[in-house]
Amino acid sequence: MQAYPCKTKNAKETLKCFQKFLGPYIKAKLIYSDNSKEIASAVDEMCVSHDTCTPYTPATNGVAEKAVRRVKEGTSASLVQSG
């Protein structure tokens, strides 16, 4: 799993992070998300197919939710340890 920190939570910043993740030569075929507005806008701009899970039901995507929680906990631990 890879994470890219964003200064703000908007479509423009999300698009930059997607492009950084994919690289200059790869085009995504499908993006699956939680239907957030910034991701939907970025995906539309990229002209990529977009599927979404049921809103406000993290239980429908348990694997991804657990991975996100692990990243958040690791980031918090790193910040605490760094002083």
C-alpha positions, 0 to 999 in steps of 0.5 A: 500500500502506498500513501501520498500526503495532500496539503488540502482535500480537493479535486486538484490535489487528489488528481495530482496524487493519482498522477504521482501514483500512476506515473507518466505512462500508466492509465488506470482502467477503473478506480473504486472509491467511497464516492467522495466528491474530490475523487469523483471529480479527479476521476472524471477529469482523468476519463477513467471508469469509476465504481463506488461502494455504498456511502457511509458503510465502511463494513462493505469494504473491510479490507480497504478500511483496515489498510487505511486504519493501519496507515493512519496508526503508523503515521501517528506513531511516526509523528509521536516518535519523531518528537 
